[in-house]
Amino acid sequence: MGTVIFPEAQYKVFLTASALTRAKRRYKQLKEKGMDANITALLQDIRHRDARDSARAVAPLQKSDDASVLDTTRLSIDEAVE
């Protein structure tokens, strides 16, 4: 959003985590809701979405030059907020 919708924002954070971590988090969410989930399929879907979003012609997913990166791969929600 920072590169297209809010290019002049005072603070920009590019929030990220590894595809495997995001798949595990989504798997846990779905299981907690009593839904069926497959970690392999979730991981594949996330990787495809990332590739598609990064390559789209309009507003591709990318970090702006002036954004800080917050990699939450090894962080809990509370740690990321802190």
mmCIF file of the N, C-alpha and C atoms, coordinates in Angstrom:
data_MODEL
# 
_entry.id   MODEL 
# 
loop_
_atom_site.group_PDB 
_atom_site.id 
_atom_site.type_symbol 
_atom_site.label_atom_id 
_atom_site.label_alt_id 
_atom_site.label_comp_id 
_atom_site.label_asym_id 
_atom_site.label_entity_id 
_atom_site.label_seq_id 
_atom_site.pdbx_PDB_ins_code 
_atom_site.Cartn_x 
_atom_site.Cartn_y 
_atom_site.Cartn_z 
_atom_site.occupancy 
_atom_site.B_iso_or_equiv 
_atom_site.pdbx_formal_charge 
_atom_site.auth_seq_id 
_atom_site.auth_comp_id 
_atom_site.auth_asym_id 
_atom_site.auth_atom_id 
_atom_site.pdbx_PDB_model_num 
ATOM 1   N N  . MET A 1 1  ? 0.822   -1.193  0.000   1.00 0.00 ? 1  MET A N  1 
ATOM 2   C CA . MET A 1 1  ? 0.000   0.000   0.000   1.00 0.00 ? 1  MET A CA 1 
ATOM 3   C C  . MET A 1 1  ? 0.867   1.258   0.000   1.00 0.00 ? 1  MET A C  1 
ATOM 4   N N  . GLY A 1 2  ? 2.002   1.177   0.653   1.00 0.00 ? 2  GLY A N  1 
ATOM 5   C CA . GLY A 1 2  ? 2.838   2.356   0.796   1.00 0.00 ? 2  GLY A CA 1 
ATOM 6   C C  . GLY A 1 2  ? 3.389   2.894   -0.498  1.00 0.00 ? 2  GLY A C  1 
ATOM 7   N N  . THR A 1 3  ? 3.608   2.045   -1.486  1.00 0.00 ? 3  THR A N  1 
ATOM 8   C CA . THR A 1 3  ? 4.176   2.528   -2.734  1.00 0.00 ? 3  THR A CA 1 
ATOM 9   C C  . THR A 1 3  ? 3.139   3.141   -3.662  1.00 0.00 ? 3  THR A C  1 
ATOM 10  N N  . VAL A 1 4  ? 1.857   2.793   -3.487  1.00 0.00 ? 4  VAL A N  1 
ATOM 11  C CA . VAL A 1 4  ? 0.818   3.280   -4.393  1.00 0.00 ? 4  VAL A CA 1 
ATOM 12  C C  . VAL A 1 4  ? -0.225  4.132   -3.677  1.00 0.00 ? 4  VAL A C  1 
ATOM 13  N N  . ILE A 1 5  ? -0.807  3.621   -2.608  1.00 0.00 ? 5  ILE A N  1 
ATOM 14  C CA . ILE A 1 5  ? -1.907  4.305   -1.943  1.00 0.00 ? 5  ILE A CA 1 
ATOM 15  C C  . ILE A 1 5  ? -1.416  5.401   -0.998  1.00 0.00 ? 5  ILE A C  1 
ATOM 16  N N  . PHE A 1 6  ? -0.341  5.125   -0.287  1.00 0.00 ? 6  PHE A N  1 
ATOM 17  C CA . PHE A 1 6  ? 0.198   6.093   0.668   1.00 0.00 ? 6  PHE A CA 1 
ATOM 18  C C  . PHE A 1 6  ? 1.673   6.401   0.383   1.00 0.00 ? 6  PHE A C  1 
ATOM 19  N N  . PRO A 1 7  ? 2.006   6.860   -0.819  1.00 0.00 ? 7  PRO A N  1 
ATOM 20  C CA . PRO A 1 7  ? 3.421   7.066   -1.144  1.00 0.00 ? 7  PRO A CA 1 
ATOM 21  C C  . PRO A 1 7  ? 4.106   8.131   -0.290  1.00 0.00 ? 7  PRO A C  1 
ATOM 22  N N  . GLU A 1 8  ? 3.340   9.025   0.301   1.00 0.00 ? 8  GLU A N  1 
ATOM 23  C CA . GLU A 1 8  ? 3.926   10.099  1.115   1.00 0.00 ? 8  GLU A CA 1 
ATOM 24  C C  . GLU A 1 8  ? 3.788   9.841   2.616   1.00 0.00 ? 8  GLU A C  1 
ATOM 25  N N  . ALA A 1 9  ? 3.436   8.631   3.005   1.00 0.00 ? 9  ALA A N  1 
ATOM 26  C CA . ALA A 1 9  ? 3.279   8.312   4.429   1.00 0.00 ? 9  ALA A CA 1 
ATOM 27  C C  . ALA A 1 9  ? 4.581   8.571   5.175   1.00 0.00 ? 9  ALA A C  1 
ATOM 28  N N  . GLN A 1 10 ? 4.461   9.088   6.377   1.00 0.00 ? 10 GLN A N  1 
ATOM 29  C CA . GLN A 1 10 ? 5.637   9.394   7.174   1.00 0.00 ? 10 GLN A CA 1 
ATOM 30  C C  . GLN A 1 10 ? 6.368   8.123   7.598   1.00 0.00 ? 10 GLN A C  1 
ATOM 31  N N  . TYR A 1 11 ? 5.607   7.080   7.937   1.00 0.00 ? 11 TYR A N  1 
ATOM 32  C CA . TYR A 1 11 ? 6.191   5.811   8.372   1.00 0.00 ? 11 TYR A CA 1 
ATOM 33  C C  . TYR A 1 11 ? 5.698   4.696   7.463   1.00 0.00 ? 11 TYR A C  1 
ATOM 34  N N  . LYS A 1 12 ? 6.618   3.893   6.979   1.00 0.00 ? 12 LYS A N  1 
ATOM 35  C CA . LYS A 1 12 ? 6.259   2.757   6.124   1.00 0.00 ? 12 LYS A CA 1 
ATOM 36  C C  . LYS A 1 12 ? 6.942   1.508   6.665   1.00 0.00 ? 12 LYS A C  1 
ATOM 37  N N  . VAL A 1 13 ? 6.160   0.456   6.790   1.00 0.00 ? 13 VAL A N  1 
ATOM 38  C CA . VAL A 1 13 ? 6.688   -0.815  7.269   1.00 0.00 ? 13 VAL A CA 1 
ATOM 39  C C  . VAL A 1 13 ? 6.295   -1.893  6.266   1.00 0.00 ? 13 VAL A C  1 
ATOM 40  N N  . PHE A 1 14 ? 7.280   -2.638  5.827   1.00 0.00 ? 14 PHE A N  1 
ATOM 41  C CA . PHE A 1 14 ? 7.037   -3.778  4.941   1.00 0.00 ? 14 PHE A CA 1 
ATOM 42  C C  . PHE A 1 14 ? 7.046   -5.012  5.819   1.00 0.00 ? 14 PHE A C  1 
ATOM 43  N N  . LEU A 1 15 ? 5.862   -5.530  6.102   1.00 0.00 ? 15 LEU A N  1 
ATOM 44  C CA . LEU A 1 15 ? 5.676   -6.668  6.996   1.00 0.00 ? 15 LEU A CA 1 
ATOM 45  C C  . LEU A 1 15 ? 5.801   -7.958  6.185   1.00 0.00 ? 15 LEU A C  1 
ATOM 46  N N  . THR A 1 16 ? 6.664   -8.850  6.639   1.00 0.00 ? 16 THR A N  1 
ATOM 47  C CA . THR A 1 16 ? 6.888   -10.079 5.901   1.00 0.00 ? 16 THR A CA 1 
ATOM 48  C C  . THR A 1 16 ? 7.144   -11.243 6.849   1.00 0.00 ? 16 THR A C  1 
ATOM 49  N N  . ALA A 1 17 ? 7.085   -12.423 6.294   1.00 0.00 ? 17 ALA A N  1 
ATOM 50  C CA . ALA A 1 17 ? 7.451   -13.670 6.980   1.00 0.00 ? 17 ALA A CA 1 
ATOM 51  C C  . ALA A 1 17 ? 7.678   -14.694 5.881   1.00 0.00 ? 17 ALA A C  1 
ATOM 52  N N  . SER A 1 18 ? 8.411   -15.734 6.186   1.00 0.00 ? 18 SER A N  1 
ATOM 53  C CA . SER A 1 18 ? 8.658   -16.763 5.179   1.00 0.00 ? 18 SER A CA 1 
ATOM 54  C C  . SER A 1 18 ? 7.334   -17.411 4.761   1.00 0.00 ? 18 SER A C  1 
ATOM 55  N N  . ALA A 1 19 ? 7.326   -17.937 3.554   1.00 0.00 ? 19 ALA A N  1 
ATOM 56  C CA . ALA A 1 19 ? 6.122   -18.607 3.055   1.00 0.00 ? 19 ALA A CA 1 
ATOM 57  C C  . ALA A 1 19 ? 5.755   -19.793 3.947   1.00 0.00 ? 19 ALA A C  1 
ATOM 58  N N  . LEU A 1 20 ? 6.748   -20.529 4.407   1.00 0.00 ? 20 LEU A N  1 
ATOM 59  C CA . LEU A 1 20 ? 6.469   -21.677 5.271   1.00 0.00 ? 20 LEU A CA 1 
ATOM 60  C C  . LEU A 1 20 ? 5.852   -21.242 6.597   1.00 0.00 ? 20 LEU A C  1 
ATOM 61  N N  . THR A 1 21 ? 6.361   -20.179 7.175   1.00 0.00 ? 21 THR A N  1 
ATOM 62  C CA . THR A 1 21 ? 5.794   -19.666 8.431   1.00 0.00 ? 21 THR A CA 1 
ATOM 63  C C  . THR A 1 21 ? 4.359   -19.215 8.221   1.00 0.00 ? 21 THR A C  1 
ATOM 64  N N  . ARG A 1 22 ? 4.095   -18.511 7.144   1.00 0.00 ? 22 ARG A N  1 
ATOM 65  C CA . ARG A 1 22 ? 2.726   -18.059 6.873   1.00 0.00 ? 22 ARG A CA 1 
ATOM 66  C C  . ARG A 1 22 ? 1.795   -19.231 6.633   1.00 0.00 ? 22 ARG A C  1 
ATOM 67  N N  . ALA A 1 23 ? 2.275   -20.278 5.968   1.00 0.00 ? 23 ALA A N  1 
ATOM 68  C CA . ALA A 1 23 ? 1.451   -21.469 5.744   1.00 0.00 ? 23 ALA A CA 1 
ATOM 69  C C  . ALA A 1 23 ? 1.142   -22.155 7.073   1.00 0.00 ? 23 ALA A C  1 
ATOM 70  N N  . LYS A 1 24 ? 2.134   -22.247 7.946   1.00 0.00 ? 24 LYS A N  1 
ATOM 71  C CA . LYS A 1 24 ? 1.908   -22.858 9.260   1.00 0.00 ? 24 LYS A CA 1 
ATOM 72  C C  . LYS A 1 24 ? 0.903   -22.049 10.078  1.00 0.00 ? 24 LYS A C  1 
ATOM 73  N N  . ARG A 1 25 ? 1.009   -20.729 10.016  1.00 0.00 ? 25 ARG A N  1 
ATOM 74  C CA . ARG A 1 25 ? 0.073   -19.875 10.749  1.00 0.00 ? 25 ARG A CA 1 
ATOM 75  C C  . ARG A 1 25 ? -1.347  -20.048 10.219  1.00 0.00 ? 25 ARG A C  1 
ATOM 76  N N  . ARG A 1 26 ? -1.491  -20.096 8.903   1.00 0.00 ? 26 ARG A N  1 
ATOM 77  C CA . ARG A 1 26 ? -2.814  -20.269 8.292   1.00 0.00 ? 26 ARG A CA 1 
ATOM 78  C C  . ARG A 1 26 ? -3.377  -21.653 8.627   1.00 0.00 ? 26 ARG A C  1 
ATOM 79  N N  . TYR A 1 27 ? -2.525  -22.673 8.587   1.00 0.00 ? 27 TYR A N  1 
ATOM 80  C CA . TYR A 1 27 ? -2.934  -24.024 8.935   1.00 0.00 ? 27 TYR A CA 1 
ATOM 81  C C  . TYR A 1 27 ? -3.490  -24.050 10.356  1.00 0.00 ? 27 TYR A C  1 
ATOM 82  N N  . LYS A 1 28 ? -2.767  -23.439 11.275  1.00 0.00 ? 28 LYS A N  1 
ATOM 83  C CA . LYS A 1 28 ? -3.200  -23.398 12.674  1.00 0.00 ? 28 LYS A CA 1 
ATOM 84  C C  . LYS A 1 28 ? -4.547  -22.672 12.799  1.00 0.00 ? 28 LYS A C  1 
ATOM 85  N N  . GLN A 1 29 ? -4.697  -21.554 12.099  1.00 0.00 ? 29 GLN A N  1 
ATOM 86  C CA . GLN A 1 29 ? -5.965  -20.802 12.121  1.00 0.00 ? 29 GLN A CA 1 
ATOM 87  C C  . GLN A 1 29 ? -7.123  -21.678 11.672  1.00 0.00 ? 29 GLN A C  1 
ATOM 88  N N  . LEU A 1 30 ? -6.942  -22.334 10.550  1.00 0.00 ? 30 LEU A N  1 
ATOM 89  C CA . LEU A 1 30 ? -8.011  -23.161 9.990   1.00 0.00 ? 30 LEU A CA 1 
ATOM 90  C C  . LEU A 1 30 ? -8.351  -24.325 10.912  1.00 0.00 ? 30 LEU A C  1 
ATOM 91  N N  . LYS A 1 31 ? -7.342  -24.986 11.463  1.00 0.00 ? 31 LYS A N  1 
ATOM 92  C CA . LYS A 1 31 ? -7.580  -26.115 12.359  1.00 0.00 ? 31 LYS A CA 1 
ATOM 93  C C  . LYS A 1 31 ? -8.311  -25.668 13.624  1.00 0.00 ? 31 LYS A C  1 
ATOM 94  N N  . GLU A 1 32 ? -7.939  -24.494 14.151  1.00 0.00 ? 32 GLU A N  1 
ATOM 95  C CA . GLU A 1 32 ? -8.609  -23.973 15.345  1.00 0.00 ? 32 GLU A CA 1 
ATOM 96  C C  . GLU A 1 32 ? -10.084 -23.677 15.081  1.00 0.00 ? 32 GLU A C  1 
ATOM 97  N N  . LYS A 1 33 ? -10.425 -23.407 13.828  1.00 0.00 ? 33 LYS A N  1 
ATOM 98  C CA . LYS A 1 33 ? -11.813 -23.162 13.449  1.00 0.00 ? 33 LYS A CA 1 
ATOM 99  C C  . LYS A 1 33 ? -12.527 -24.463 13.097  1.00 0.00 ? 33 LYS A C  1 
ATOM 100 N N  . GLY A 1 34 ? -11.815 -25.587 13.236  1.00 0.00 ? 34 GLY A N  1 
ATOM 101 C CA . GLY A 1 34 ? -12.412 -26.880 12.936  1.00 0.00 ? 34 GLY A CA 1 
ATOM 102 C C  . GLY A 1 34 ? -12.467 -27.189 11.453  1.00 0.00 ? 34 GLY A C  1 
ATOM 103 N N  . MET A 1 35 ? -11.691 -26.471 10.672  1.00 0.00 ? 35 MET A N  1 
ATOM 104 C CA . MET A 1 35 ? -11.701 -26.672 9.222   1.00 0.00 ? 35 MET A CA 1 
ATOM 105 C C  . MET A 1 35 ? -10.582 -27.606 8.802   1.00 0.00 ? 35 MET A C  1 
ATOM 106 N N  . ASP A 1 36 ? -10.800 -28.285 7.697   1.00 0.00 ? 36 ASP A N  1 
ATOM 107 C CA . ASP A 1 36 ? -9.790  -29.169 7.141   1.00 0.00 ? 36 ASP A CA 1 
ATOM 108 C C  . ASP A 1 36 ? -8.727  -28.316 6.452   1.00 0.00 ? 36 ASP A C  1 
ATOM 109 N N  . ALA A 1 37 ? -7.468  -28.703 6.583   1.00 0.00 ? 37 ALA A N  1 
ATOM 110 C CA . ALA A 1 37 ? -6.391  -27.943 5.971   1.00 0.00 ? 37 ALA A CA 1 
ATOM 111 C C  . ALA A 1 37 ? -5.241  -28.868 5.617   1.00 0.00 ? 37 ALA A C  1 
ATOM 112 N N  . ASN A 1 38 ? -4.520  -28.496 4.568   1.00 0.00 ? 38 ASN A N  1 
ATOM 113 C CA . ASN A 1 38 ? -3.369  -29.260 4.109   1.00 0.00 ? 38 ASN A CA 1 
ATOM 114 C C  . ASN A 1 38 ? -2.194  -28.301 4.014   1.00 0.00 ? 38 ASN A C  1 
ATOM 115 N N  . ILE A 1 39 ? -1.163  -28.518 4.818   1.00 0.00 ? 39 ILE A N  1 
ATOM 116 C CA . ILE A 1 39 ? -0.029  -27.600 4.879   1.00 0.00 ? 39 ILE A CA 1 
ATOM 117 C C  . ILE A 1 39 ? 0.676   -27.480 3.524   1.00 0.00 ? 39 ILE A C  1 
ATOM 118 N N  . THR A 1 40 ? 0.790   -28.578 2.798   1.00 0.00 ? 40 THR A N  1 
ATOM 119 C CA . THR A 1 40 ? 1.462   -28.549 1.493   1.00 0.00 ? 40 THR A CA 1 
ATOM 120 C C  . THR A 1 40 ? 0.688   -27.682 0.506   1.00 0.00 ? 40 THR A C  1 
ATOM 121 N N  . ALA A 1 41 ? -0.617  -27.847 0.483   1.00 0.00 ? 41 ALA A N  1 
ATOM 122 C CA . ALA A 1 41 ? -1.455  -27.046 -0.419  1.00 0.00 ? 41 ALA A CA 1 
ATOM 123 C C  . ALA A 1 41 ? -1.431  -25.566 -0.021  1.00 0.00 ? 41 ALA A C  1 
ATOM 124 N N  . LEU A 1 42 ? -1.476  -25.302 1.275   1.00 0.00 ? 42 LEU A N  1 
ATOM 125 C CA . LEU A 1 42 ? -1.424  -23.917 1.741   1.00 0.00 ? 42 LEU A CA 1 
ATOM 126 C C  . LEU A 1 42 ? -0.105  -23.255 1.338   1.00 0.00 ? 42 LEU A C  1 
ATOM 127 N N  . LEU A 1 43 ? 0.995   -23.973 1.504   1.00 0.00 ? 43 LEU A N  1 
ATOM 128 C CA . LEU A 1 43 ? 2.304   -23.440 1.143   1.00 0.00 ? 43 LEU A CA 1 
ATOM 129 C C  . LEU A 1 43 ? 2.376   -23.153 -0.351  1.00 0.00 ? 43 LEU A C  1 
ATOM 130 N N  . GLN A 1 44 ? 1.872   -24.059 -1.157  1.00 0.00 ? 44 GLN A N  1 
ATOM 131 C CA . GLN A 1 44 ? 1.862   -23.863 -2.610  1.00 0.00 ? 44 GLN A CA 1 
ATOM 132 C C  . GLN A 1 44 ? 1.011   -22.647 -2.985  1.00 0.00 ? 44 GLN A C  1 
ATOM 133 N N  . ASP A 1 45 ? -0.153  -22.516 -2.375  1.00 0.00 ? 45 ASP A N  1 
ATOM 134 C CA . ASP A 1 45 ? -1.032  -21.373 -2.648  1.00 0.00 ? 45 ASP A CA 1 
ATOM 135 C C  . ASP A 1 45 ? -0.346  -20.054 -2.287  1.00 0.00 ? 45 ASP A C  1 
ATOM 136 N N  . ILE A 1 46 ? 0.321   -20.016 -1.152  1.00 0.00 ? 46 ILE A N  1 
ATOM 137 C CA . ILE A 1 46 ? 0.992   -18.789 -0.714  1.00 0.00 ? 46 ILE A CA 1 
ATOM 138 C C  . ILE A 1 46 ? 2.118   -18.429 -1.679  1.00 0.00 ? 46 ILE A C  1 
ATOM 139 N N  . ARG A 1 47 ? 2.901   -19.411 -2.080  1.00 0.00 ? 47 ARG A N  1 
ATOM 140 C CA . ARG A 1 47 ? 4.003   -19.145 -3.025  1.00 0.00 ? 47 ARG A CA 1 
ATOM 141 C C  . ARG A 1 47 ? 3.476   -18.637 -4.361  1.00 0.00 ? 47 ARG A C  1 
ATOM 142 N N  . HIS A 1 48 ? 2.387   -19.228 -4.845  1.00 0.00 ? 48 HIS A N  1 
ATOM 143 C CA . HIS A 1 48 ? 1.785   -18.771 -6.109  1.00 0.00 ? 48 HIS A CA 1 
ATOM 144 C C  . HIS A 1 48 ? 1.245   -17.351 -5.966  1.00 0.00 ? 48 HIS A C  1 
ATOM 145 N N  . ARG A 1 49 ? 0.570   -17.085 -4.858  1.00 0.00 ? 49 ARG A N  1 
ATOM 146 C CA . ARG A 1 49 ? 0.019   -15.737 -4.638  1.00 0.00 ? 49 ARG A CA 1 
ATOM 147 C C  . ARG A 1 49 ? 1.131   -14.705 -4.558  1.00 0.00 ? 49 ARG A C  1 
ATOM 148 N N  . ASP A 1 50 ? 2.206   -15.032 -3.847  1.00 0.00 ? 50 ASP A N  1 
ATOM 149 C CA . ASP A 1 50 ? 3.336   -14.103 -3.747  1.00 0.00 ? 50 ASP A CA 1 
ATOM 150 C C  . ASP A 1 50 ? 3.916   -13.797 -5.124  1.00 0.00 ? 50 ASP A C  1 
ATOM 151 N N  . ALA A 1 51 ? 4.098   -14.819 -5.937  1.00 0.00 ? 51 ALA A N  1 
ATOM 152 C CA . ALA A 1 51 ? 4.646   -14.622 -7.280  1.00 0.00 ? 51 ALA A CA 1 
ATOM 153 C C  . ALA A 1 51 ? 3.708   -13.770 -8.123  1.00 0.00 ? 51 ALA A C  1 
ATOM 154 N N  . ARG A 1 52 ? 2.426   -14.066 -8.048  1.00 0.00 ? 52 ARG A N  1 
ATOM 155 C CA . ARG A 1 52 ? 1.426   -13.307 -8.816  1.00 0.00 ? 52 ARG A CA 1 
ATOM 156 C C  . ARG A 1 52 ? 1.379   -11.850 -8.356  1.00 0.00 ? 52 ARG A C  1 
ATOM 157 N N  . ASP A 1 53 ? 1.344   -11.647 -7.035  1.00 0.00 ? 53 ASP A N  1 
ATOM 158 C CA . ASP A 1 53 ? 1.248   -10.286 -6.497  1.00 0.00 ? 53 ASP A CA 1 
ATOM 159 C C  . ASP A 1 53 ? 2.496   -9.466  -6.794  1.00 0.00 ? 53 ASP A C  1 
ATOM 160 N N  . SER A 1 54 ? 3.652   -10.099 -6.807  1.00 0.00 ? 54 SER A N  1 
ATOM 161 C CA . SER A 1 54 ? 4.902   -9.385  -7.066  1.00 0.00 ? 54 SER A CA 1 
ATOM 162 C C  . SER A 1 54 ? 5.065   -9.032  -8.540  1.00 0.00 ? 54 SER A C  1 
ATOM 163 N N  . ALA A 1 55 ? 4.416   -9.779  -9.413  1.00 0.00 ? 55 ALA A N  1 
ATOM 164 C CA . ALA A 1 55 ? 4.583   -9.575  -10.853 1.00 0.00 ? 55 ALA A CA 1 
ATOM 165 C C  . ALA A 1 55 ? 3.432   -8.823  -11.517 1.00 0.00 ? 55 ALA A C  1 
ATOM 166 N N  . ARG A 1 56 ? 2.393   -8.480  -10.768 1.00 0.00 ? 56 ARG A N  1 
ATOM 167 C CA . ARG A 1 56 ? 1.245   -7.817  -11.405 1.00 0.00 ? 56 ARG A CA 1 
ATOM 168 C C  . ARG A 1 56 ? 1.644   -6.439  -11.939 1.00 0.00 ? 56 ARG A C  1 
ATOM 169 N N  . ALA A 1 57 ? 0.981   -6.022  -12.989 1.00 0.00 ? 57 ALA A N  1 
ATOM 170 C CA . ALA A 1 57 ? 1.315   -4.758  -13.661 1.00 0.00 ? 57 ALA A CA 1 
ATOM 171 C C  . ALA A 1 57 ? 0.916   -3.543  -12.822 1.00 0.00 ? 57 ALA A C  1 
ATOM 172 N N  . VAL A 1 58 ? -0.213  -3.633  -12.130 1.00 0.00 ? 58 VAL A N  1 
ATOM 173 C CA . VAL A 1 58 ? -0.704  -2.509  -11.333 1.00 0.00 ? 58 VAL A CA 1 
ATOM 174 C C  . VAL A 1 58 ? -0.440  -2.785  -9.858  1.00 0.00 ? 58 VAL A C  1 
ATOM 175 N N  . ALA A 1 59 ? 0.245   -1.869  -9.207  1.00 0.00 ? 59 ALA A N  1 
ATOM 176 C CA . ALA A 1 59 ? 0.538   -1.942  -7.771  1.00 0.00 ? 59 ALA A CA 1 
ATOM 177 C C  . ALA A 1 59 ? 1.170   -3.273  -7.354  1.00 0.00 ? 59 ALA A C  1 
ATOM 178 N N  . PRO A 1 60 ? 2.296   -3.647  -7.949  1.00 0.00 ? 60 PRO A N  1 
ATOM 179 C CA . PRO A 1 60 ? 2.923   -4.905  -7.544  1.00 0.00 ? 60 PRO A CA 1 
ATOM 180 C C  . PRO A 1 60 ? 3.381   -4.861  -6.089  1.00 0.00 ? 60 PRO A C  1 
ATOM 181 N N  . LEU A 1 61 ? 3.365   -6.021  -5.472  1.00 0.00 ? 61 LEU A N  1 
ATOM 182 C CA . LEU A 1 61 ? 3.807   -6.140  -4.091  1.00 0.00 ? 61 LEU A CA 1 
ATOM 183 C C  . LEU A 1 61 ? 5.320   -5.949  -4.055  1.00 0.00 ? 61 LEU A C  1 
ATOM 184 N N  . GLN A 1 62 ? 5.739   -4.835  -3.458  1.00 0.00 ? 62 GLN A N  1 
ATOM 185 C CA . GLN A 1 62 ? 7.168   -4.558  -3.337  1.00 0.00 ? 62 GLN A CA 1 
ATOM 186 C C  . GLN A 1 62 ? 7.405   -3.583  -2.200  1.00 0.00 ? 62 GLN A C  1 
ATOM 187 N N  . LYS A 1 63 ? 8.579   -3.673  -1.630  1.00 0.00 ? 63 LYS A N  1 
ATOM 188 C CA . LYS A 1 63 ? 8.966   -2.771  -0.551  1.00 0.00 ? 63 LYS A CA 1 
ATOM 189 C C  . LYS A 1 63 ? 9.402   -1.451  -1.166  1.00 0.00 ? 63 LYS A C  1 
ATOM 190 N N  . SER A 1 64 ? 8.909   -0.345  -0.635  1.00 0.00 ? 64 SER A N  1 
ATOM 191 C CA . SER A 1 64 ? 9.372   0.949   -1.113  1.00 0.00 ? 64 SER A CA 1 
ATOM 192 C C  . SER A 1 64 ? 10.771  1.205   -0.552  1.00 0.00 ? 64 SER A C  1 
ATOM 193 N N  . ASP A 1 65 ? 11.524  2.045   -1.218  1.00 0.00 ? 65 ASP A N  1 
ATOM 194 C CA . ASP A 1 65 ? 12.903  2.323   -0.804  1.00 0.00 ? 65 ASP A CA 1 
ATOM 195 C C  . ASP A 1 65 ? 12.997  2.886   0.607   1.00 0.00 ? 65 ASP A C  1 
ATOM 196 N N  . ASP A 1 66 ? 11.955  3.598   1.034   1.00 0.00 ? 66 ASP A N  1 
ATOM 197 C CA . ASP A 1 66 ? 12.009  4.249   2.348   1.00 0.00 ? 66 ASP A CA 1 
ATOM 198 C C  . ASP A 1 66 ? 11.250  3.488   3.439   1.00 0.00 ? 66 ASP A C  1 
ATOM 199 N N  . ALA A 1 67 ? 10.906  2.232   3.184   1.00 0.00 ? 67 ALA A N  1 
ATOM 200 C CA . ALA A 1 67 ? 10.177  1.426   4.177   1.00 0.00 ? 67 ALA A CA 1 
ATOM 201 C C  . ALA A 1 67 ? 11.151  0.625   5.038   1.00 0.00 ? 67 ALA A C  1 
ATOM 202 N N  . SER A 1 68 ? 10.759  0.425   6.278   1.00 0.00 ? 68 SER A N  1 
ATOM 203 C CA . SER A 1 68 ? 11.496  -0.456  7.174   1.00 0.00 ? 68 SER A CA 1 
ATOM 204 C C  . SER A 1 68 ? 10.914  -1.856  7.028   1.00 0.00 ? 68 SER A C  1 
ATOM 205 N N  . VAL A 1 69 ? 11.766  -2.860  7.058   1.00 0.00 ? 69 VAL A N  1 
ATOM 206 C CA . VAL A 1 69 ? 11.318  -4.244  6.928   1.00 0.00 ? 69 VAL A CA 1 
ATOM 207 C C  . VAL A 1 69 ? 11.134  -4.845  8.316   1.00 0.00 ? 69 VAL A C  1 
ATOM 208 N N  . LEU A 1 70 ? 9.982   -5.478  8.526   1.00 0.00 ? 70 LEU A N  1 
ATOM 209 C CA . LEU A 1 70 ? 9.726   -6.209  9.761   1.00 0.00 ? 70 LEU A CA 1 
ATOM 210 C C  . LEU A 1 70 ? 9.449   -7.657  9.373   1.00 0.00 ? 70 LEU A C  1 
ATOM 211 N N  . ASP A 1 71 ? 10.463  -8.501  9.543   1.00 0.00 ? 71 ASP A N  1 
ATOM 212 C CA . ASP A 1 71 ? 10.330  -9.924  9.236   1.00 0.00 ? 71 ASP A CA 1 
ATOM 213 C C  . ASP A 1 71 ? 9.839   -10.636 10.494  1.00 0.00 ? 71 ASP A C  1 
ATOM 214 N N  . THR A 1 72 ? 8.626   -11.137 10.431  1.00 0.00 ? 72 THR A N  1 
ATOM 215 C CA . THR A 1 72 ? 7.997   -11.774 11.598  1.00 0.00 ? 72 THR A CA 1 
ATOM 216 C C  . THR A 1 72 ? 8.145   -13.294 11.594  1.00 0.00 ? 72 THR A C  1 
ATOM 217 N N  . THR A 1 73 ? 9.016   -13.813 10.748  1.00 0.00 ? 73 THR A N  1 
ATOM 218 C CA . THR A 1 73 ? 9.174   -15.261 10.636  1.00 0.00 ? 73 THR A CA 1 
ATOM 219 C C  . THR A 1 73 ? 9.370   -15.916 11.992  1.00 0.00 ? 73 THR A C  1 
ATOM 220 N N  . ARG A 1 74 ? 10.196  -15.322 12.830  1.00 0.00 ? 74 ARG A N  1 
ATOM 221 C CA . ARG A 1 74 ? 10.502  -15.926 14.129  1.00 0.00 ? 74 ARG A CA 1 
ATOM 222 C C  . ARG A 1 74 ? 9.900   -15.139 15.297  1.00 0.00 ? 74 ARG A C  1 
ATOM 223 N N  . LEU A 1 75 ? 8.900   -14.306 15.003  1.00 0.00 ? 75 LEU A N  1 
ATOM 224 C CA . LEU A 1 75 ? 8.293   -13.474 16.048  1.00 0.00 ? 75 LEU A CA 1 
ATOM 225 C C  . LEU A 1 75 ? 6.857   -13.899 16.323  1.00 0.00 ? 75 LEU A C  1 
ATOM 226 N N  . SER A 1 76 ? 6.450   -13.773 17.576  1.00 0.00 ? 76 SER A N  1 
ATOM 227 C CA . SER A 1 76 ? 5.051   -13.941 17.937  1.00 0.00 ? 76 SER A CA 1 
ATOM 228 C C  . SER A 1 76 ? 4.321   -12.650 17.564  1.00 0.00 ? 76 SER A C  1 
ATOM 229 N N  . ILE A 1 77 ? 3.012   -12.662 17.670  1.00 0.00 ? 77 ILE A N  1 
ATOM 230 C CA . ILE A 1 77 ? 2.238   -11.445 17.407  1.00 0.00 ? 77 ILE A CA 1 
ATOM 231 C C  . ILE A 1 77 ? 2.670   -10.328 18.360  1.00 0.00 ? 77 ILE A C  1 
ATOM 232 N N  . ASP A 1 78 ? 2.796   -10.651 19.642  1.00 0.00 ? 78 ASP A N  1 
ATOM 233 C CA . ASP A 1 78 ? 3.196   -9.647  20.623  1.00 0.00 ? 78 ASP A CA 1 
ATOM 234 C C  . ASP A 1 78 ? 4.585   -9.091  20.325  1.00 0.00 ? 78 ASP A C  1 
ATOM 235 N N  . GLU A 1 79 ? 5.501   -9.951  19.914  1.00 0.00 ? 79 GLU A N  1 
ATOM 236 C CA . GLU A 1 79 ? 6.849   -9.492  19.590  1.00 0.00 ? 79 GLU A CA 1 
ATOM 237 C C  . GLU A 1 79 ? 6.836   -8.585  18.371  1.00 0.00 ? 79 GLU A C  1 
ATOM 238 N N  . ALA A 1 80 ? 6.036   -8.904  17.378  1.00 0.00 ? 80 ALA A N  1 
ATOM 239 C CA . ALA A 1 80 ? 5.947   -8.074  16.170  1.00 0.00 ? 80 ALA A CA 1 
ATOM 240 C C  . ALA A 1 80 ? 5.374   -6.702  16.513  1.00 0.00 ? 80 ALA A C  1 
ATOM 241 N N  . VAL A 1 81 ? 4.355   -6.668  17.352  1.00 0.00 ? 81 VAL A N  1 
ATOM 242 C CA . VAL A 1 81 ? 3.744   -5.389  17.746  1.00 0.00 ? 81 VAL A CA 1 
ATOM 243 C C  . VAL A 1 81 ? 4.744   -4.534  18.521  1.00 0.00 ? 81 VAL A C  1 
ATOM 244 N N  . GLU A 1 82 ? 5.486   -5.177  19.402  1.00 0.00 ? 82 GLU A N  1 
ATOM 245 C CA . GLU A 1 82 ? 6.477   -4.460  20.206  1.00 0.00 ? 82 GLU A CA 1 
ATOM 246 C C  . GLU A 1 82 ? 7.538   -3.858  19.321  1.00 0.00 ? 82 GLU A C  1 
# 
